[in-house]
């Protein structure tokens, strides 16, 4: 994908905090580990030479522990924090070269952001909070209220237009934040740990709500989180950050099935692999004389969802990539995978 066709393209992005940021970037000191860099220069490299592209309509998750640079990164995308170096384009527009007027237009019309702290205006009704971005754009009161009511219905807040924020639960307030972000019909939505302050059950509901909204409105979304379960649930692709850099970028299946290093492996260690990996991961070529008249399942079937079909058939499952046979999986393969063992060929043939 070229940067111009990507919804978001990031190239060589750096953010160094401190009085000598430019000189640090121009020297070999930029490669020092965080503690050594602080001790020698007094600077902190929060984002280190980051590059990635987000496809139109994709849910792209950036995750990492506290201090990994993920929140700084998302703020650099719209220059809420000024990058030290690098290039960011959104919808083909070079954000890093934009004038103040162009930046205001970008933030008002093309990109919306949802923060952990809802930032609702307590003295305004819900409908006016949702319509606030449209008010900033100069939309007439009747038009912006009509749009706000449509979006409130979309996020499940019918009947709450005239309430005030303090009359709503935390989950409902975050729905107002979502509605406010959607009301301006942005090209891109940025979420900076929006649910981390919510109770676990409400958080799960809000994750489901984001998935539903994405399915209905199809916006490009960049979602920041420190929670692996949330990342795996939401992300079509996930970038894992450490010390300001991206250590692995891939699908949930790629991260769980083939972690790039011990850091990522430790992150995904407790993830039930059968809940993430698909049949493509364990499909094998048919052995000589092995019957090929068993049930068919798509290669994208999650392994746990194939267990019932395998248990009900004495024949191997045919794993299909479209119309093409990509391999087979039988009960022995599944049992071996679930137990973490290799499968000897004799176990399948009965030898």
N, C-alpha and C positions, 0 to 999 in steps of 0.2 A: 504494500500500500504506500502510495506517495504521500508526503505531508499535506499536499493540497487536497487530497481526497479523504483524508482522515478527519474525524470530528475534532480530535485534539492531537497535535503532534508536539512532542517535547524533545529537544535536541541539546545535549551537552549542558544541562541546567545545573548551575551552582548557586548556593546561597551561603555566604560566609558572613557571620556576625562578628563585628569587632572593628577597631579603628584602623587596622592594617589590611582590610579584606582584599583590596586590589593587589597589594604587593604580595600577599600570601598566595593568591591565585596565580600570580606570575612566577612563583618560585616552586621548588620541589617540596617545600613545606606542606603544600596542599595534600600530599600523599601520606603525611604522618597520621598515626591513629589519633582519635579525638583527645585523649588525655595529653599526649605529647604535643599536639598542636596548641592546646590551651596553655600548657606550661611554657612553650617556647615563644608564642606570639600573642597570647591573650585572646585569640580568635576561636570561634567555633564554626566548623563546617557542617551546617545543618542539612544541606543537600549537596551531594557530591556527584557531579558528572552524570546526571540522570537523563535517560532517554527512553521514550516509549511512544506508541501511537494507540489511540482509542478509536475503534471503528464506529461509524454512525449507528446509533441505536443500541450500542453495547452497554452492559453494566460492567464496569471496570473497577475492581477493588484494589485499594492500596492498604496493606496491613503491616503492622510491626509493633514492637513494644514501645512503651513511653520513651521519648527521646530519640526515636529512630529517624525522625525527619518527615513523617508522613503529613502532619498538619501544616508544617512549613511549606511542603511541596504543593499542597492543594491551594494554599494562599498565593503562591507564586504564579499559579496558572492565570489568575486575573489581576496580578500585580497588587493585591492587597498587601503583600510583602514584595518589595522590589528584588528581583534576582540579581546576583552579582555578575553572572554571565550565563550565556545560553540563549536559546530561542524557543518560544512557545507560540504555536499557531492554533487558533480555534476557528473552525469552518473556513480555513484558508487565509484568515486574517492574522497578520503577524502582531501578536499582542505585545511583544517586547519592544516593538517599534512604534506602538500606538501613541497618539497625542492624548493629553488629558481629556479632550472632548470625545475622542474615539473610545477611550476607556469608559467614560460615563455611558456612552451609547451601548457598549458591550455589556456592561453590568445591568443596565436598565432593560434591555431588549433581548439579549441573546444568551445570557448565562444567569442562572439563579443559584443561590447557595442556601443550604439548610445546616444550621449549627447545632451543637450539643445544647447550648442554652438558647431557648426558643426565640428570645428577643422580641416578644410580642409587646405591643403598646398597651399598657394596662388600662388607660383611660378611654380606649376606643373599643367599640363592639367588635365581635368576631368578623362581621362582614367588612368592616372598615380596615381591620388588620389584613384580611385577605386581599382587599382591593388597594392596599397601600402602594404597591409597585405600579399599578395602573394610574393611581393618582399622581405619582411622581412623573409618569410619562405624559401627564396632561389630559388623560381620558375624562370625559364628562361623567358626572356622578351617576346618572342613570345607567350608562353603559358599563361602568366599572362594577356597579352593584349587580347588574344582570350577570356579568361574567363571574363575579365572586360567588353568586348563588349556584351557578352551574358547577363550579369547582368544589364548593362545599358539599354538594350532592355526590360528586365523584369520590370524595374522600370519606364519605359516610357521616357527614355532619349536618344533614338536613335537620331543621328545627332549632339550630343553635346560632343562627345568624345574628340574633340580637343579644346574645349572652356576652358577658365580659370575660376576659381570660381567666381571672381568679375564680370564676364559677365553674371552670372545667378541670377535669383530671389531667395529670401529666401527659398521658397518652393522647387525650383529646387536644391538648395544647400543641403537641407535636404534629397532630393532623392539621391544625390551623397553620403551622409553619410550612408543612408540605403544600397546603392549598395556596398559601401566599406565593410560594416559589413557582407553582404551576400556573398561577393566574396570568402571568405575563407571557405565557406560551414560549418558554425559552427553548433554544436549541440544545443546551447542555445544562444538566443539574449537577451541582457539586454538594456532597454530603460529608460534613466533617464530624464523625462520631456522633450522629444525631440522636442515637438511642441509648448511649452509655449511661445516662442518668436515670433511665427508666427501670422500673421493676422488671424482673425476668419475664413474667408472663406478658406484660404489656409490650416489652421489647420484642418478644416473639411475634406478637400480633402486628406490630409495626413493620417488622421484616416482611411478613406475609403481605402487608398492605403495599409496601414498595414493589414487591414482585407483581402484585395485581395491577398496580398503577402502570408499571413498565409495560405489562402486556397490553394495557388499554391505550396508553398514550405514546409508547415507543420512544421515549426520550433517551438521549445519550446520558448516561449517569456515571459519575466517578464517586465512589463510596469509600470513605476513610474509616478504618476500624482497627482495634487492637484484638478483636475477638475472632479466633479462627473459625468457630462454628458459624458465626455471622458471615464471614468472608466466603466460606464454602457454600452457604445457602444462597447468597445473593450474586456472587461473582461468576460471570462467564469466563473471565480471566482474572488472575490475582497477581499482583506484584508484591513481593515480600521485601521490606526495607530493613536495613541494619546500618547503624552509624552513618546515615545520610545517603547510602547507595542502595540500589536494587540488587539483591542477591539471587533472586529467581523470579521469573515472570512466566506464567503458564496457566493452563486450565486447572481447575481443582483436581482433576484426574492426574495431570502431569505432576503437580506438587506432591500429592499423596503417594503416587506410584513410583516417581523417580525424583526424590528430593536432590537438589543440586549439591548440598553440603550438609555437614552435621548440624548446622544451625537450623536449616529448614527441616531436616529429619526430626530434630527435637520438637519443633513446632507441631508436626503432624503425627507424632508418635502415637498419640492416644486416639486418633481418628479411626473409626471402624472402616477398614479399607473396602469391605463389601458394600458399604453404603455410598461409596464415591466412585470406585473403579467400575468400568463397564466390561462387557464380554470381550470387547476388542483387546483388552489387556491380557486375557488368559486363553483366547482362542488359539488352537494349534492346527497344523495340517492333518487331514484325515490319515489314519494309518492304513496300510494295505489290507484290503478285505473288510474294512470297517463300514457298516451300513450307513447310507446317506439318505434315508427316508424318514428321519426323525423330524420333530417340530422345528419350525423356523423362528428365530428371534433376531431383531435388529442388533447390529454390533454396538449400538449406543445403549442397550439395555443395561441398567445397573445390576451388578452381580447378585445382590440380595433378591432382586426381583425375578431372577432366573431360577431360583432354587426350586420353586413349586413345579415349574415346567420340567426341570430335569428329574425331579423325584417321581413325576407322574409318567415318565417315558423310559422304556428300556433301551431306546435308541439315543445316540448322541444328538444334542441340539445343533442344528445348522445355524451358524452365525453369519448373518447376511449384511453386506455393505451395499445397500440398494438391491440390485438384482444379482450381485456377484457374491459367491460364497467366499467368505474370508477365513473360514476355519470351522472347527467343531469344538464342542465342550460337552463332556458327559458328567455323570454323577461323581466319578472318581476325581475328575479335574476340580470340581467345585469343592469337594470334601478336602482335597489336598490344599487348595487355596485357603480355605477357611481355617485349616490347621497350620498353615504356614509351611507346608512340606512340599518337596518336589514329588512328581508322580512318575514312578518307573513304568516303562512301556508294558512290562509283563502284567501290571495290575489292571490294565485296560483289556488286554487280550486274553487274560485268564491263564497265561502260560505259567 
